[in-house]
Amino acid sequence: MNSKNSITNTYFVIMAGGIGSRFWPASREAMPKQFLDVLGTGRSLIQMTYDRISPLVPANQIIVMTHERYRSLVRQHLPAVPSENILVEPSRQNTAPCVAYVSFHIAARNPNANMVILPADHLITREQIFQNTLIQSVEYVTDHTDILTLGMAPHRPDTGYGYIQLGQATGEKNIRHVDAFKEKPNLSVAKTYLEDQNHVWNAGIFISSVATMITAFEQHATEIYNILNAPKAYGSKAETTFIQDNYPKTPSISIDYAIMEKANNIVCFVVDIGWSDIGTWRSLHELKRGTSDHIVTNNPKDDYYITQSDSLMIHSLPGKKMLIKGLKNMIVIDQEDILMIWPLEAEQEIKTMREELSSKWNVE
């Protein structure tokens, strides 16, 4: 299959409906992580994701799947994406219903199309390798009825990522069958995964033909399939009303649980594309800690006076001056209404704390 023809027949789907609760209190319900410039590049994470894929396809083949609350934010951040390519979910039902919805939507446009599903808020530093990987992946799924996921070879025992257990070779270079998807492990298990070289990080990037994905829902997520399977509704004026009425009826479940852990036609392309999900403050700290004191800040260094301190992740408001002495291994997040000072090693607790305090403090 000609690679140009394959990619021309492909839709890229940016998943942008989450709230980034582990990135609280900077990531909020009204302005979640994907719309923030957390890397100090002048571009939000969703803009960086768009920049990464836009050389491969025109804007009318890029679809953004988001919550209805964020429609205007998507338009603001990605003005090149046509308004009809912004699909909104009326309720948060996790990733499986999102993928089912966009699969049916694309099938109404082109039943023979391929699709690439990727999160809006991840970082990929080796962009040319990533683009080449996507082209090869699309070629593969054009010729196979498999769902292909990208797996990142781990370089540390990370407890914040899910893992993919690799199976037999497929005959294609670096593409393996998948034996199992593994939950986030404890440190001991993560060390075992690193040593056996048979487990890779699950990046949450999936490539398949639209027909293969819809068949997977029909076989393994029947309830979602039955609720959303209405071919005449998609691509017509009835689509919005149909989704408003039926989408909230779908079970809230991730694509991993609904499809990936059940299907036997999952393969993994093992790559090194400089990937990080930037899912937590600690992961951002590990990504950017380049100096000897391991102090990471979002504002210019002149805005801070820091002494006798080490291993800090600091995120403050623009222009805010900050003095710190004798602080080590901490996250310091200063927002207009919340100041959070939290141990780096306890960063996985932040999501729970947000849930506990949101009603008590009446904050999102």
C-alpha positions as CSV (number, residue, x, y, z in Angstrom):
1,M,0.0,0.0,0.0
2,N,1.3,3.4,-1.0
3,S,2.1,5.4,2.2
4,K,0.8,8.6,0.7
5,N,-2.5,7.0,-0.2
6,S,-2.8,5.5,3.2
7,I,-2.3,8.7,5.2
8,T,-4.5,10.6,2.8
9,N,-7.3,8.2,3.8
10,T,-6.7,8.8,7.5
11,Y,-8.4,10.9,10.1
12,F,-6.5,12.1,13.2
13,V,-8.5,12.3,16.4
14,I,-7.3,14.5,19.2
15,M,-8.9,13.5,22.5
16,A,-9.3,16.7,24.5
17,G,-12.1,16.2,27.0
18,G,-10.3,15.5,30.2
19,I,-9.7,17.8,33.2
20,G,-6.2,16.8,34.1
21,S,-7.0,16.4,37.8
22,R,-3.5,15.2,38.8
23,F,-2.3,18.6,37.5
24,W,-4.5,20.5,39.9
25,P,-4.6,23.3,41.0
26,A,-3.2,24.8,37.8
27,S,-5.5,22.5,35.7
28,R,-9.1,23.3,36.5
29,E,-12.5,22.3,35.3
30,A,-12.8,25.6,33.4
31,M,-9.3,25.5,32.0
32,P,-7.8,22.0,31.9
33,K,-4.3,21.0,31.3
34,Q,-4.5,20.5,27.5
35,F,-5.2,24.3,27.1
36,L,-2.3,25.3,29.3
37,D,1.3,26.2,28.3
38,V,2.9,24.1,31.0
39,L,6.2,23.8,29.1
40,G,6.7,27.5,28.7
41,T,6.9,27.2,24.9
42,G,4.2,29.8,24.1
43,R,1.9,27.0,22.8
44,S,-0.7,25.0,24.8
45,L,-0.4,21.2,24.9
46,I,-3.3,20.8,22.4
47,Q,-1.6,23.3,20.1
48,M,1.6,21.3,20.3
49,T,-0.3,18.1,19.5
50,Y,-1.9,19.8,16.5
51,D,1.5,21.1,15.3
52,R,2.9,17.6,15.5
53,I,0.3,16.0,13.2
54,S,-0.6,18.9,10.9
55,P,2.3,18.2,8.5
56,L,0.7,14.8,7.8
57,V,-2.9,15.7,6.9
58,P,-4.9,18.8,6.1
59,A,-7.0,20.4,8.9
60,N,-10.3,18.9,7.6
61,Q,-8.9,15.5,8.5
62,I,-8.1,16.4,12.1
63,I,-11.0,15.9,14.5
64,V,-11.1,17.1,18.1
65,M,-13.2,15.1,20.5
66,T,-13.9,17.2,23.6
67,H,-16.5,18.0,26.2
68,E,-19.2,20.5,25.3
69,R,-17.8,23.0,27.8
70,Y,-14.6,23.2,25.9
71,R,-15.9,23.8,22.4
72,S,-15.0,27.5,22.4
73,L,-11.6,26.8,23.9
74,V,-10.8,24.3,21.1
75,R,-11.9,26.9,18.5
76,Q,-9.7,29.5,20.2
77,H,-6.6,27.2,20.4
78,L,-7.1,25.5,17.0
79,P,-8.7,28.0,14.7
80,A,-7.6,26.0,11.6
81,V,-9.8,23.0,12.6
82,P,-13.2,23.3,10.9
83,S,-16.1,23.8,13.3
84,E,-17.8,20.6,12.1
85,N,-14.6,18.7,13.1
86,I,-15.1,19.6,16.8
87,L,-17.2,16.8,18.2
88,V,-18.5,17.3,21.7
89,E,-19.6,14.9,24.3
90,P,-22.6,16.1,26.4
91,S,-21.4,14.1,29.4
92,R,-18.1,12.6,30.6
93,Q,-18.3,8.9,29.9
94,N,-14.5,8.1,29.7
95,T,-12.7,7.2,26.6
96,A,-14.5,4.2,25.2
97,P,-17.7,6.0,24.3
98,C,-15.6,8.8,22.8
99,V,-13.8,6.5,20.5
100,A,-17.1,4.7,19.5
101,Y,-18.7,8.1,18.7
102,V,-15.9,9.4,16.6
103,S,-15.6,6.0,14.8
104,F,-19.3,6.1,13.8
105,H,-18.9,9.7,12.8
106,I,-15.9,9.0,10.5
107,A,-17.5,6.0,9.0
108,A,-20.4,8.2,7.8
109,R,-17.8,10.3,6.0
110,N,-15.7,7.5,4.7
111,P,-16.3,3.9,5.7
112,N,-12.9,2.9,4.3
113,A,-11.0,5.4,6.3
114,N,-8.2,4.8,8.9
115,M,-8.0,6.6,12.2
116,V,-5.3,7.7,14.6
117,I,-6.4,8.4,18.1
118,L,-4.1,10.4,20.4
119,P,-4.3,12.4,23.6
120,A,-4.2,16.2,23.5
121,D,-1.9,16.7,26.4
122,H,1.2,14.5,25.9
123,L,4.7,15.5,25.0
124,I,6.7,14.0,22.1
125,T,10.2,15.4,21.5
126,R,11.3,13.3,18.6
127,E,8.6,14.6,16.2
128,Q,10.1,13.4,12.9
129,I,10.4,9.8,14.2
130,F,6.8,10.1,15.6
131,Q,5.5,11.2,12.2
132,N,7.3,8.4,10.4
133,T,6.0,5.9,13.0
134,L,2.4,7.1,12.3
135,I,2.9,6.7,8.6
136,Q,4.2,3.1,9.0
137,S,1.4,2.4,11.5
138,V,-1.3,3.6,9.1
139,E,0.3,1.4,6.3
140,Y,0.1,-1.6,8.7
141,V,-3.6,-1.2,9.6
142,T,-4.5,-0.6,6.0
143,D,-3.3,-4.1,5.3
144,H,-4.3,-5.8,8.6
145,T,-7.5,-6.0,10.6
146,D,-5.6,-5.2,13.8
147,I,-5.7,-2.3,16.3
148,L,-2.2,-1.0,16.7
149,T,-1.0,0.8,19.8
150,L,2.2,2.6,20.3
151,G,4.4,1.3,23.2
152,M,7.3,3.2,24.7
153,A,10.4,1.3,25.8
154,P,10.8,2.2,29.5
155,H,14.0,3.7,30.7
156,R,13.0,3.8,34.4
157,P,10.7,1.8,36.7
158,D,7.7,4.2,36.6
159,T,4.7,3.6,38.7
160,G,2.6,6.3,37.0
161,Y,2.1,4.5,33.7
162,G,0.2,1.5,32.5
163,Y,2.2,-1.2,30.8
164,I,1.8,-3.4,27.8
165,Q,3.1,-7.0,28.0
166,L,4.5,-7.9,24.6
167,G,3.8,-11.2,22.8
168,Q,5.1,-12.8,19.7
169,A,6.6,-10.9,16.7
170,T,4.2,-10.1,13.8
171,G,6.8,-10.3,11.1
172,E,6.9,-6.5,10.8
173,K,9.9,-4.7,12.3
174,N,9.2,-3.5,15.9
175,I,5.6,-4.6,15.8
176,R,4.6,-7.3,18.3
177,H,1.4,-9.0,19.3
178,V,0.1,-7.9,22.7
179,D,-0.3,-10.5,25.4
180,A,-1.8,-8.2,28.1
181,F,-2.4,-4.7,29.3
182,K,-1.2,-4.1,32.9
183,E,-2.4,-1.6,35.4
184,K,0.0,0.9,37.0
185,P,2.4,-1.3,39.0
186,N,4.1,-0.8,42.4
187,L,7.8,0.0,42.3
188,S,8.9,-3.6,42.7
189,V,6.8,-4.8,39.8
190,A,7.9,-1.8,37.7
191,K,11.5,-2.7,38.3
192,T,10.7,-6.3,37.1
193,Y,9.1,-4.9,34.0
194,L,12.2,-2.8,33.2
195,E,14.5,-5.7,33.6
196,D,12.6,-8.3,31.6
197,Q,12.5,-6.0,28.5
198,N,9.1,-7.5,27.7
199,H,6.9,-4.6,28.9
200,V,6.5,-1.2,27.5
201,W,4.7,2.0,28.6
202,N,1.1,2.3,27.3
203,A,1.0,5.7,25.5
204,G,-2.7,5.7,24.8
205,I,-2.2,6.2,21.0
206,F,-4.2,3.8,18.8
207,I,-4.3,3.3,15.1
208,S,-6.8,1.2,13.1
209,S,-9.2,1.2,10.3
210,V,-12.6,2.6,11.2
211,A,-14.2,-0.7,10.3
212,T,-11.9,-2.6,12.6
213,M,-12.6,-0.3,15.5
214,I,-16.4,-0.5,15.0
215,T,-16.2,-4.3,14.8
216,A,-14.2,-4.3,18.1
217,F,-17.1,-2.4,19.8
218,E,-19.7,-4.8,18.3
219,Q,-17.8,-7.8,19.7
220,H,-16.4,-6.5,23.0
221,A,-18.4,-3.4,24.1
222,T,-21.9,-4.4,22.9
223,E,-23.8,-2.0,25.1
224,I,-21.9,1.0,23.8
225,Y,-22.2,-0.3,20.2
226,N,-26.0,-0.8,20.5
227,I,-26.6,2.6,22.0
228,L,-24.5,4.6,19.5
229,N,-25.0,2.5,16.3
230,A,-27.3,4.6,14.2
231,P,-25.7,5.1,10.8
232,K,-28.4,7.4,9.5
233,A,-27.8,9.9,12.3
234,Y,-24.2,10.5,11.7
235,G,-23.2,13.1,9.2
236,S,-26.7,14.6,9.2
237,K,-28.5,17.3,11.1
238,A,-29.8,14.6,13.4
239,E,-26.3,13.8,14.8
240,T,-26.2,16.4,17.5
241,T,-29.7,15.6,18.9
242,F,-28.9,11.8,18.7
243,I,-25.7,12.2,20.7
244,Q,-27.4,14.6,23.2
245,D,-30.1,12.0,23.8
246,N,-28.1,8.8,23.7
247,Y,-24.5,9.4,24.6
248,P,-25.2,9.8,28.4
249,K,-26.7,6.4,28.3
250,T,-23.4,4.7,27.5
251,P,-21.4,3.1,30.4
252,S,-18.5,5.1,31.6
253,I,-15.5,3.0,30.8
254,S,-12.0,3.4,29.3
255,I,-11.0,2.1,25.9
256,D,-8.4,-0.1,27.6
257,Y,-11.0,-1.9,29.7
258,A,-13.7,-1.9,27.0
259,I,-11.7,-3.1,24.0
260,M,-7.9,-3.4,24.4
261,E,-7.9,-5.9,27.3
262,K,-10.5,-8.1,25.5
263,A,-9.6,-8.1,21.9
264,N,-7.1,-10.6,20.4
265,N,-6.2,-8.5,17.4
266,I,-4.1,-5.9,19.3
267,V,-0.5,-5.3,18.2
268,C,2.1,-2.9,19.6
269,F,4.6,-0.8,17.7
270,V,7.6,-0.4,20.1
271,V,9.2,3.0,19.5
272,D,11.3,5.7,21.2
273,I,9.7,9.1,20.3
274,G,10.7,11.0,23.4
275,W,7.3,10.5,25.0
276,S,5.9,11.7,28.3
277,D,2.3,12.0,29.2
278,I,3.1,14.9,31.6
279,G,0.4,13.5,33.7
280,T,1.7,14.8,37.0
281,W,3.8,17.6,38.5
282,R,6.5,15.1,39.2
283,S,6.6,13.9,35.6
284,L,7.0,17.5,34.5
285,H,9.8,18.0,37.1
286,E,11.6,14.9,35.9
287,L,11.3,16.1,32.3
288,K,12.7,19.6,32.9
289,R,15.1,19.2,35.8
290,G,18.3,20.1,33.9
291,T,20.2,22.1,36.5
292,S,22.3,20.8,39.3
293,D,19.8,21.9,42.0
294,H,16.9,20.2,40.1
295,I,14.7,23.3,40.5
296,V,12.1,23.7,37.8
297,T,10.1,27.0,37.4
298,N,7.6,28.2,34.8
299,N,8.6,31.9,35.0
300,P,12.0,33.6,34.4
301,K,14.6,32.8,37.0
302,D,14.8,36.5,37.9
303,D,11.3,36.2,39.4
304,Y,12.6,33.9,42.1
305,Y,15.1,34.1,45.0
306,I,15.7,30.5,46.0
307,T,18.5,29.4,48.4
308,Q,19.5,26.3,50.3
309,S,16.8,24.4,48.4
310,D,16.8,21.4,46.1
311,S,14.4,19.4,43.8
312,L,11.5,21.8,43.5
313,M,8.7,22.0,41.0
314,I,7.4,25.6,41.0
315,H,4.5,26.9,39.0
316,S,3.5,30.5,39.8
317,L,1.4,33.3,38.2
318,P,3.1,35.5,35.6
319,G,5.1,38.3,37.2
320,K,4.7,36.8,40.7
321,K,7.9,37.1,42.8
322,M,8.8,34.3,45.1
323,L,11.4,33.8,47.9
324,I,12.2,30.3,49.1
325,K,14.7,29.0,51.6
326,G,15.4,25.6,52.9
327,L,12.8,23.7,50.9
328,K,13.5,20.3,49.3
329,N,11.7,17.8,47.2
330,M,8.5,19.8,47.0
331,I,5.8,20.9,44.6
332,V,4.9,24.6,44.9
333,I,1.9,25.7,42.9
334,D,0.7,29.3,43.4
335,Q,-2.7,30.3,41.9
336,E,-4.9,33.2,42.6
337,D,-7.1,31.3,44.9
338,I,-4.9,28.3,46.0
339,L,-1.4,27.9,47.2
340,M,-0.3,24.2,47.2
341,I,3.0,23.0,48.8
342,W,3.2,19.3,48.5
343,P,5.9,16.6,48.6
344,L,7.1,15.4,45.2
345,E,6.9,11.8,46.3
346,A,3.3,12.2,47.2
347,E,2.1,13.7,44.0
348,Q,-0.2,10.8,43.2
349,E,-2.4,12.0,46.1
350,I,-3.2,15.3,44.4
351,K,-6.1,13.9,42.4
352,T,-7.7,12.6,45.6
353,M,-7.1,15.9,47.4
354,R,-8.8,17.8,44.6
355,E,-11.9,15.6,44.9
356,E,-12.0,16.1,48.7
357,L,-11.5,19.8,48.7
358,S,-13.5,20.9,45.6
359,S,-16.8,20.9,47.5
360,K,-15.3,22.0,50.9
361,W,-13.6,25.0,49.3
362,N,-16.1,25.4,46.4
363,V,-13.3,25.3,43.9
364,E,-13.0,23.3,40.7
